[in-house]
Amino acid sequence: MTSPDTATLLEDAADRIADISRADLQIMLRRAALRLRNSGAVSMEDDVEEALRDLAGEFGMTRNDTIRFIVREWMEKNTYLPVHELDEDGDVDGTA
């Protein structure tokens, strides 16, 4: 079911709220909630999607985690975010 179909069903249900069964309303609301919950996905062109799949496999990450990683790296390298650099003389507790 596509977004307009879900939206149309919800609008129709709102127009005839007294006639719709509680079970049907629950189903529609759960579908709408699921769509909202999953709407955070970013869609890309086919060649970008393929590169993302390859990178995600190399990194051992999910697609969304790979996108987050790439965006964070880009933002740090372009000084939109502070870079977390270790001081040469700083205490690292045995890790670097």
Rosetta blueprint (number, residue, H / E / L):
1 M L
2 T L
3 S H
4 P H
5 D H
6 T H
7 A H
8 T H
9 L H
10 L H
11 E H
12 D H
13 A H
14 A H
15 D H
16 R L
17 I L
18 A L
19 D L
20 I L
21 S L
22 R H
23 A H
24 D H
25 L H
26 Q H
27 I H
28 M H
29 L H
30 R H
31 R H
32 A H
33 A H
34 L H
35 R H
36 L H
37 R H
38 N L
39 S L
40 G L
41 A L
42 V L
43 S L
44 M L
45 E L
46 D H
47 D H
48 V H
49 E H
50 E H
51 A H
52 L H
53 R H
54 D H
55 L H
56 A H
57 G H
58 E H
59 F H
60 G L
61 M L
62 T L
63 R H
64 N H
65 D H
66 T H
67 I H
68 R H
69 F H
70 I H
71 V H
72 R H
73 E H
74 W H
75 M H
76 E H
77 K H
78 N L
79 T L
80 Y L
81 L L
82 P L
83 V L
84 H L
85 E L
86 L L
87 D L
88 E L
89 D L
90 G L
91 D L
92 V L
93 D L
94 G L
95 T L
96 A L
